Amino acid sequence: MGRTAVMPYELSEELVRDVPSTPSDVVQPSADVGMVIRQREPVNFEYPFQQPDTFLTPSSLFYIRSHFKAPALEKDSYALSVDGAVSTPLSFRYEDLRGMPSKTLVATLECAGNSRIFLVPQVEGAQWQLGAVGNAEWTGVPLRHLLEKAGLFDDATEIVFEGADRGTPKEKPIPPEPISYARSLLRAKALSPEVLVAYQMNGQVLPQDHGYPVRLIVPGHYGMASVKWLTRIHAMCETFQGYWQTSDYAYWRHVDGKPVRLPLSEMAIKSQIARPSTYEVVPGGRPYRIFGACWCGDAEVKEIEISTDGGASWEPAEFLDAPLRFAWRRFQLTWQVPEQSGRYELMARARDSNGQKQPEQHDPDFGTYVINHPFAIEVFVDASKTDSGASPVR
């Protein structure tokens, strides 16, 4: 295979700018809050989505999705094996990876079950609201560089990634013995230049809960593809049938008239309103800055619209960020709040550069995953309320 020089990725100041200052007459809540705890053991914490005030999500607020207890790995004894359908099985130390040509890029990761709490009736699984998503800068070695070094066979069709975290899943069907977390990528995606074996997040060493010392980053795919605590890369010439590829993180599709189980992969187009938050009380008769973010998989978000009447009418919102493949785009719209008190439903919908738009309803074939239809953020207008008590954006 030929090799392509890896060029360093530079993030422009335009892309990392803070949210613009809001006029003093526009109601704008702002609060310093911590992570939302969904589960303590294993750690499953949600990002406070009402706070995406910067393009990059701080590492301390980036959502954490773990299936088992985080393993305690040390960089000095760390080893990453590359084996299977390769001509030369290899093992890389942490310092080996740090010494190779690196690439830095920005990518949004979203848990496939994000927004599950909006499904009616309520379903099983972690009750993520809006914050199982984040946008960060990742640095590492392009995966294809390691596969080229090992001599990936021409007939290798899938690459399996195995983490050091291990245990027994709770979701049925339960495996007969403890297993490691493992997912695979098709050959074409695995060799794409954006897929990284990463060792830094937002310019710093990976935090333990985000995969220290090394993890996979698969831009454009749901977060379960970005295997944490990565210890093994295994090339295969057949289809991988692991638990998290078939039993979990999978969906139904009809092929030749028959239901077939397929693994989740590329993120669907989606938008979320961050502010106002659900059930927030806003003063009537004043402007309010609606704010949020939208993202998609292997395309760019091109259009964003907001409805303040439950979907009866829509108007374009303004993007705060330039389009960047694999990264979210924040948006805003100044809403002239009605003077009449009552309950109002706010919704957002987006379209990407491939013409894909958010569906009107959740697709039941996805089960409890891919919740990307426009769901209502309910707020209450209080005509007697003259001061929200909220501080402007800093």
SETOR-613175 format. One record per residue (C-alpha): residue number from 1; residue in three letters; x, y, z. Coordinates in nm, 4 decimals. Each point is the difference from the previous one (the first is absolute). Example, Ala and Ser with C-alpha at 12.3 -4.5 7.8 and 13.67 -1.06 7.14 Angstrom:
residues 2
num/residuo/x/y/z
1/Ala/1.2300/-0.4500/0.7800
2/Ser/0.1370/0.3440/-0.0660
This chain:
residues 394
num/residuo/x/y/z
1/Met/0.0000/0.0000/0.0000
2/Gly/0.1118/0.3545/-0.0675
3/Arg/0.0331/0.2405/0.2868
4/Thr/-0.1398/0.3497/0.0249
5/Ala/0.1765/0.2697/0.1969
6/Val/-0.1965/0.1026/0.3057
7/Met/-0.0510/0.3737/0.0167
8/Pro/-0.0584/0.1655/0.3397
9/Tyr/-0.3514/0.1274/0.0548
10/Glu/-0.0265/0.3571/0.1238
11/Leu/-0.3160/0.1314/0.1615
12/Ser/-0.0673/0.3597/-0.0975
13/Glu/-0.0943/0.2641/0.2542
14/Glu/-0.3262/0.0433/-0.1880
15/Leu/-0.1015/-0.3574/0.0858
16/Val/0.0764/0.0165/0.3715
17/Arg/-0.1509/0.3365/0.0760
18/Asp/-0.2387/0.0357/0.2892
19/Val/-0.3686/0.0662/-0.0439
20/Pro/-0.0417/0.3668/-0.0956
21/Ser/-0.1086/0.2407/0.2700
22/Thr/-0.3744/0.0362/0.0240
23/Pro/-0.1738/0.3404/0.0165
24/Ser/-0.1058/0.0869/0.3521
25/Asp/-0.3687/-0.0001/-0.0916
26/Val/0.0076/-0.3639/-0.1134
27/Val/-0.0765/-0.2580/0.2685
28/Gln/0.2931/-0.2411/0.0236
29/Pro/0.0387/-0.2506/0.2843
30/Ser/0.3458/-0.1126/0.0982
31/Ala/0.1081/-0.2175/0.2905
32/Asp/0.3129/-0.1818/0.1092
33/Val/-0.1044/-0.3599/0.0572
34/Gly/0.1757/-0.3345/0.0077
35/Met/-0.0583/-0.3333/-0.1657
36/Val/-0.3385/-0.1710/0.0122
37/Ile/0.0357/-0.3415/0.1641
38/Arg/-0.1847/-0.2799/-0.1779
39/Gln/0.1949/-0.2835/0.1635
40/Arg/0.2937/-0.0037/0.2400
41/Glu/0.1329/-0.3521/-0.0573
42/Pro/0.0913/-0.0401/-0.2742
43/Val/0.0349/0.3732/-0.0567
44/Asn/-0.2658/0.1460/-0.2296
45/Phe/-0.0098/0.3786/0.0248
46/Glu/-0.1819/0.2444/-0.2242
47/Tyr/0.1236/0.3348/-0.1277
48/Pro/-0.2144/0.2952/0.1208
49/Phe/-0.1165/0.0826/-0.3503
50/Gln/-0.1345/0.3423/0.0975
51/Gln/0.3642/0.1147/0.0089
52/Pro/0.1554/-0.0449/-0.3493
53/Asp/0.1401/0.3541/0.0123
54/Thr/0.3194/-0.0931/-0.1828
55/Phe/0.0600/-0.1986/-0.3158
56/Leu/0.2067/-0.2613/0.1867
57/Thr/-0.1490/-0.1852/0.2956
58/Pro/0.2347/0.0153/0.3031
59/Ser/0.1372/-0.3452/0.0812
60/Ser/-0.1327/0.0327/0.3550
61/Leu/-0.3548/0.0344/-0.1352
62/Phe/0.0172/-0.2466/-0.2903
63/Tyr/-0.2532/-0.2789/0.0444
64/Ile/0.1226/-0.3365/0.1297
65/Arg/-0.1486/-0.3288/-0.1225
66/Ser/0.1521/-0.3099/0.1594
67/His/-0.1178/-0.3602/-0.0105
68/Phe/0.2320/-0.1271/0.2727
69/Lys/0.2325/0.1491/0.2591
70/Ala/0.2812/0.2003/-0.1574
71/Pro/0.3169/-0.2148/-0.0087
72/Ala/0.3131/0.1345/0.1672
73/Leu/0.2563/0.0034/-0.2811
74/Glu/0.3488/0.1496/0.0214
75/Lys/0.1745/0.1550/-0.2979
76/Asp/0.3358/-0.1533/0.0916
77/Ser/-0.1361/-0.3556/-0.0314
78/Tyr/-0.2573/0.0712/-0.2685
79/Ala/0.0041/-0.2055/-0.3190
80/Leu/-0.2274/0.0093/-0.3065
81/Ser/0.0041/-0.3139/-0.2140
82/Val/-0.0893/-0.0098/-0.3702
83/Asp/-0.0647/-0.3544/-0.1220
84/Gly/-0.2309/-0.2242/-0.1999
85/Ala/-0.0119/0.0424/-0.3777
86/Val/0.3341/0.1802/-0.0211
87/Ser/0.3380/-0.1104/-0.1338
88/Thr/0.1955/0.1207/0.3055
89/Pro/-0.1716/0.0025/0.3401
90/Leu/0.1294/0.2934/0.2020
91/Ser/-0.0094/0.1444/0.3489
92/Phe/0.0271/0.3719/0.0702
93/Arg/0.0969/0.1610/0.3290
94/Tyr/-0.1449/0.3309/0.1095
95/Glu/0.3239/0.1805/-0.0849
96/Asp/0.0043/-0.1667/-0.3423
97/Leu/-0.3365/0.1561/-0.0787
98/Arg/0.1049/0.3406/0.1358
99/Gly/0.3054/-0.0064/-0.2252
100/Met/-0.1946/-0.0584/-0.3229
101/Pro/-0.1382/0.2695/-0.2330
102/Ser/-0.3171/0.1289/0.1633
103/Lys/-0.3213/0.1652/-0.1079
104/Thr/-0.2334/0.2292/0.1934
105/Leu/-0.3650/0.0491/-0.0877
106/Val/-0.3294/0.1055/0.1551
107/Ala/-0.2779/-0.2571/0.0204
108/Thr/-0.3395/-0.0199/0.1637
109/Leu/-0.0756/-0.3229/0.1848
110/Glu/-0.3564/-0.0906/0.0888
111/Cys/-0.1260/-0.3027/0.1890
112/Ala/-0.2452/-0.1881/-0.2223
113/Gly/-0.2517/0.0123/0.2864
114/Asn/0.0196/0.3766/0.0516
115/Ser/-0.3471/0.1577/0.0546
116/Arg/-0.1499/-0.3376/0.0947
117/Ile/-0.2008/0.1748/0.2709
118/Phe/-0.2135/0.1608/-0.2730
119/Leu/-0.1329/-0.3350/-0.1247
120/Val/-0.3625/-0.0734/0.0916
121/Pro/-0.0779/-0.2399/0.1579
122/Gln/0.3150/-0.0132/0.2129
123/Val/0.2504/-0.2642/-0.1069
124/Glu/0.2802/-0.1895/0.1700
125/Gly/0.3565/0.1271/0.0056
126/Ala/0.1804/0.3021/0.1387
127/Gln/-0.2432/0.2928/0.0026
128/Trp/0.2181/0.2453/-0.1860
129/Gln/-0.1611/0.3377/-0.0585
130/Leu/0.2011/0.2352/-0.2251
131/Gly/0.3543/-0.0251/0.1291
132/Ala/0.1350/-0.3359/-0.1214
133/Val/0.1849/0.1964/-0.2683
134/Gly/0.3091/0.2191/-0.0146
135/Asn/0.2405/0.1656/-0.2413
136/Ala/0.3725/-0.0323/0.0665
137/Glu/0.3409/0.0213/-0.1617
138/Trp/0.1804/-0.3349/-0.0312
139/Thr/0.3647/-0.0735/-0.0736
140/Gly/0.1514/-0.3331/-0.0974
141/Val/0.1413/-0.2268/-0.2689
142/Pro/-0.2152/-0.0672/-0.3074
143/Leu/-0.1156/-0.3611/0.0297
144/Arg/0.0902/-0.0739/-0.3611
145/His/0.3644/0.0717/0.0829
146/Leu/0.0053/-0.2905/0.2487
147/Leu/-0.1864/-0.2320/-0.2368
148/Glu/0.2435/0.0808/-0.2796
149/Lys/0.2965/-0.0739/0.2287
150/Ala/-0.1513/-0.3392/0.0834
151/Gly/-0.0734/-0.0773/-0.3670
152/Leu/-0.3786/-0.0258/-0.0069
153/Phe/-0.1098/-0.2833/-0.2304
154/Asp/-0.1847/0.1031/-0.3147
155/Asp/-0.2905/-0.2289/0.0891
156/Ala/-0.0394/0.1328/0.3558
157/Thr/-0.3554/0.1369/0.0208
158/Glu/-0.0427/0.1097/0.3635
159/Ile/0.2234/0.1330/0.2750
160/Val/-0.0928/-0.0844/0.3600
161/Phe/0.0964/0.2282/0.2890
162/Glu/0.0166/-0.1386/0.3524
163/Gly/0.0189/0.1976/0.3223
164/Ala/0.1453/-0.0975/0.3358
165/Asp/-0.3362/0.0469/0.1735
166/Arg/-0.1616/-0.3346/0.0712
167/Gly/-0.3079/-0.1399/0.1703
168/Thr/-0.3440/-0.1509/-0.0505
169/Pro/-0.2580/0.2137/-0.1823
170/Lys/-0.3385/0.0454/0.1666
171/Glu/-0.2067/0.0232/-0.3180
172/Lys/-0.1483/-0.3212/-0.1374
173/Pro/0.1102/-0.2292/-0.1504
174/Ile/0.2689/-0.0174/0.2676
175/Pro/0.3246/-0.1689/-0.1130
176/Pro/0.0937/-0.3245/0.1797
177/Glu/0.3238/0.1530/0.1340
178/Pro/0.1642/0.3415/0.0526
179/Ile/0.1070/0.1699/-0.3206
180/Ser/0.2109/0.2995/-0.1017
181/Tyr/-0.1597/0.2956/-0.1711
182/Ala/0.0628/-0.0368/-0.3731
183/Arg/-0.1350/0.1545/-0.3208
184/Ser/0.1024/-0.0219/-0.3644
185/Leu/0.0250/0.2304/-0.3006
186/Leu/-0.0279/-0.0874/-0.3641
187/Arg/0.3309/0.0181/-0.1838
188/Ala/-0.0839/0.3195/-0.1907
189/Lys/-0.0803/0.1989/0.3130
190/Ala/0.2944/-0.1425/0.1926
191/Leu/0.2378/0.1212/-0.2716
192/Ser/-0.1571/0.3458/-0.0183
193/Pro/0.2481/0.2720/0.0961
194/Glu/-0.2192/0.1399/0.2791
195/Val/-0.0041/-0.3166/0.2162
196/Leu/0.2536/0.0423/0.2792
197/Val/0.1702/-0.2030/0.2675
198/Ala/-0.0145/0.2941/0.2390
199/Tyr/0.2029/0.0863/0.3099
200/Gln/-0.1077/0.3630/0.0541
201/Met/-0.3301/0.1775/0.0547
202/Asn/-0.0196/0.3789/-0.0260
203/Gly/0.3778/0.0213/0.0005
204/Gln/0.0469/-0.2024/0.3187
205/Val/0.0625/-0.3638/0.0902
206/Leu/-0.3228/-0.2006/-0.0122
207/Pro/-0.1870/-0.0080/0.3332
208/Gln/-0.0442/-0.3510/0.1369
209/Asp/-0.3763/-0.0056/-0.0600
210/His/0.0601/0.1003/-0.3620
211/Gly/0.2339/-0.2887/-0.0778
212/Tyr/0.3453/0.0713/0.1472
213/Pro/0.2556/-0.0662/-0.1259
214/Val/-0.1283/-0.0719/-0.3547
215/Arg/-0.3391/-0.0211/-0.1669
216/Leu/-0.1483/-0.0186/-0.3470
217/Ile/-0.1744/0.3035/-0.1488
218/Val/-0.2393/-0.0627/-0.2901
219/Pro/-0.1288/0.3376/-0.1223
220/Gly/-0.3484/-0.0126/-0.1480
221/His/-0.1021/-0.3188/0.1814
222/Tyr/-0.1931/-0.0349/0.3241
223/Gly/0.2142/0.0009/0.3128
224/Met/-0.0047/-0.3759/0.0579
225/Ala/0.2356/-0.0376/-0.3007
226/Ser/0.2718/0.2056/0.1715
227/Val/0.1254/-0.2812/0.2221
228/Lys/0.1657/0.1177/0.3217
229/Trp/0.3052/-0.1547/0.1737
230/Leu/0.0975/-0.1509/-0.3350
231/Thr/0.2354/-0.2991/0.0313
232/Arg/-0.0571/-0.2107/-0.3115
233/Ile/-0.0654/0.0569/-0.3713
234/His/-0.0978/-0.3216/-0.1772
235/Ala/-0.0492/-0.0219/-0.3778
236/Met/-0.2548/-0.2515/-0.1290
237/Cys/-0.1012/-0.1453/-0.3369
238/Glu/-0.3528/-0.0734/0.1192
239/Thr/-0.2832/0.1825/0.1744
240/Phe/0.0515/0.0769/0.3676
241/Gln/-0.2892/-0.1321/0.2106
242/Gly/0.0885/0.1386/0.3430
243/Tyr/-0.2553/0.0900/0.2663
244/Trp/0.0209/0.3781/-0.0541
245/Gln/-0.0180/-0.0499/-0.3741
246/Thr/-0.3138/-0.2153/-0.0128
247/Ser/-0.1880/-0.0248/0.3309
248/Asp/0.0585/0.3575/0.1116
249/Tyr/0.0656/0.3139/-0.2072
250/Ala/-0.1816/-0.1585/-0.2912
251/Tyr/-0.3296/0.0605/-0.1808
252/Trp/-0.2472/-0.1683/-0.2351
253/Arg/-0.0235/0.0516/-0.3751
254/His/-0.2021/-0.1912/-0.2574
255/Val/0.2172/-0.1602/-0.2683
256/Asp/-0.1804/-0.1925/-0.2740
257/Gly/-0.3134/0.0193/0.2101
258/Lys/0.1599/-0.1512/0.3104
259/Pro/0.1115/0.1725/0.3220
260/Val/0.3779/0.0042/0.0341
261/Arg/0.2043/0.1130/0.2988
262/Leu/0.2611/0.2635/-0.0907
263/Pro/0.2564/0.1872/0.2116
264/Leu/-0.0507/0.3703/0.0636
265/Ser/0.2636/0.2159/-0.1627
266/Glu/-0.0331/0.3511/-0.1444
267/Met/-0.1687/0.2699/0.2070
268/Ala/-0.3313/0.1309/-0.1308
269/Ile/-0.0690/0.3698/-0.0540
270/Lys/-0.1178/0.1555/0.3257
271/Ser/-0.0565/0.3326/0.1744
272/Gln/-0.0676/0.0842/0.3644
273/Ile/-0.1139/0.3128/0.1785
274/Ala/0.2182/0.0730/0.3010
275/Arg/-0.1694/0.3175/0.1212
276/Pro/-0.2658/0.0467/0.1090
277/Ser/0.0072/-0.3234/0.1953
278/Thr/-0.2978/-0.2282/0.0502
279/Tyr/-0.2709/0.1576/0.2201
280/Glu/0.1909/0.3244/0.0299
281/Val/-0.2152/0.3023/0.0883
282/Val/0.0707/0.2997/-0.2239
283/Pro/-0.1472/0.3506/0.0258
284/Gly/-0.2654/0.0928/-0.2524
285/Gly/0.0342/0.2789/-0.2522
286/Arg/0.3814/0.0030/-0.0064
287/Pro/0.2583/-0.1336/-0.2472
288/Tyr/0.1703/-0.3269/0.0958
289/Arg/0.3018/-0.1526/-0.1743
290/Ile/-0.0723/-0.3622/-0.0895
291/Phe/0.3297/-0.1856/-0.0174
292/Gly/0.1097/-0.3521/-0.0919
293/Ala/0.2177/-0.2250/-0.2131
294/Cys/-0.0385/-0.2388/-0.2925
295/Trp/0.2181/-0.2691/-0.1560
296/Cys/0.0024/-0.2935/-0.2411
297/Gly/0.2234/-0.2846/-0.1158
298/Asp/0.2152/0.0158/-0.3111
299/Ala/-0.1456/0.3252/-0.1381
300/Glu/-0.0386/0.3615/0.1115
301/Val/-0.3044/0.1637/0.1568
302/Lys/-0.1296/0.2542/-0.2511
303/Glu/-0.3398/0.1194/0.1273
304/Ile/-0.1590/0.0514/0.3416
305/Glu/-0.3558/0.1103/0.0790
306/Ile/-0.1855/0.0747/0.3219
307/Ser/-0.3689/-0.0298/0.0854
308/Thr/-0.1478/0.1774/0.3027
309/Asp/-0.3526/-0.1343/-0.0514
310/Gly/0.0459/-0.3759/0.0155
311/Gly/0.0868/-0.0454/-0.3673
312/Ala/-0.2845/0.1991/-0.1542
313/Ser/0.2468/0.2495/-0.1504
314/Trp/0.3778/0.0202/-0.0412
315/Glu/0.2596/0.2719/-0.0536
316/Pro/0.3722/-0.0165/-0.0793
317/Ala/0.2453/0.0393/0.2851
318/Glu/0.3531/0.1416/-0.0151
319/Phe/0.3100/-0.2195/0.0139
320/Leu/0.2735/0.1064/0.2418
321/Asp/0.2679/-0.2276/-0.1463
322/Ala/0.1344/-0.0544/-0.3493
323/Pro/-0.0682/-0.3476/-0.1443
324/Leu/0.2642/-0.2531/0.0998
325/Arg/-0.0277/-0.3660/-0.0899
326/Phe/-0.0633/-0.2209/0.3050
327/Ala/-0.0533/0.2965/0.2380
328/Trp/-0.3218/0.1504/0.1289
329/Arg/-0.1318/0.3445/-0.0924
330/Arg/-0.1591/0.2150/0.2663
331/Phe/-0.2966/0.2187/-0.0903
332/Gln/-0.2142/0.2798/0.1412
333/Leu/-0.3276/0.1766/-0.0647
334/Thr/-0.1468/0.2984/0.1829
335/Trp/-0.3587/-0.0865/0.0957
336/Gln/-0.2429/0.2784/0.0716
337/Val/-0.1793/-0.1678/0.2870
338/Pro/-0.3802/0.0375/-0.0108
339/Glu/-0.1590/0.2199/0.2624
340/Gln/-0.2608/-0.2631/0.0767
341/Ser/0.0840/-0.2411/0.2822
342/Gly/-0.0117/-0.3707/-0.0738
343/Arg/0.1919/-0.3078/-0.1112
344/Tyr/0.1977/0.0137/-0.3259
345/Glu/0.1815/-0.2740/-0.1927
346/Leu/0.3353/0.0826/-0.1606
347/Met/0.1509/-0.2307/-0.2628
348/Ala/0.3034/-0.0063/-0.2301
349/Arg/0.0643/-0.1834/-0.3254
350/Ala/0.3066/-0.0169/-0.2244
351/Arg/0.1061/-0.1114/-0.3457
352/Asp/0.3468/-0.1136/-0.1109
353/Ser/0.2040/0.0470/-0.3175
354/Asn/-0.1223/-0.3361/-0.1335
355/Gly/-0.3617/0.1141/0.0209
356/Gln/-0.0796/-0.2143/0.3043
357/Lys/-0.2382/0.1596/0.2495
358/Gln/-0.1318/-0.0968/0.3378
359/Pro/-0.2980/-0.2378/-0.0133
360/Glu/-0.3357/0.1079/0.1392
361/Gln/-0.0183/-0.3032/0.2305
362/His/0.2366/-0.2466/0.1630
363/Asp/0.0604/-0.3106/-0.2116
364/Pro/-0.1011/-0.3009/0.2176
365/Asp/0.2425/-0.2253/-0.1906
366/Phe/0.2781/0.1812/0.1840
367/Gly/-0.1471/-0.1052/0.3338
368/Thr/0.1346/0.2207/0.2778
369/Tyr/0.2684/0.1541/-0.2215
370/Val/0.0303/0.2777/-0.2636
371/Ile/-0.2480/0.2395/0.1620
372/Asn/0.0379/0.2800/-0.2524
373/His/-0.3557/0.1157/-0.0738
374/Pro/-0.0898/0.3583/0.1049
375/Phe/-0.1285/-0.0322/0.3564
376/Ala/-0.1665/0.2814/0.1889
377/Ile/0.1703/0.2060/0.2686
378/Glu/-0.2918/0.1198/0.2127
379/Val/0.0315/0.3427/0.1615
380/Phe/-0.2398/0.2167/0.1976
381/Val/-0.0555/0.3650/-0.0766
382/Asp/-0.0885/0.2173/0.2981
383/Ala/-0.1389/0.3370/-0.1009
384/Ser/0.0394/0.1283/0.3558
385/Lys/0.3709/-0.0851/0.0105
386/Thr/0.2075/0.3098/-0.0797
387/Asp/0.3479/-0.1242/0.0891
388/Ser/0.1310/-0.3504/-0.0635
389/Gly/0.2772/0.0385/0.2554
390/Ala/0.2368/-0.1431/-0.2577
391/Ser/0.3386/0.1471/-0.0775
392/Pro/0.1108/0.0765/-0.3586
393/Val/0.2401/-0.2246/-0.1885
394/Arg/0.3552/0.0557/0.1152
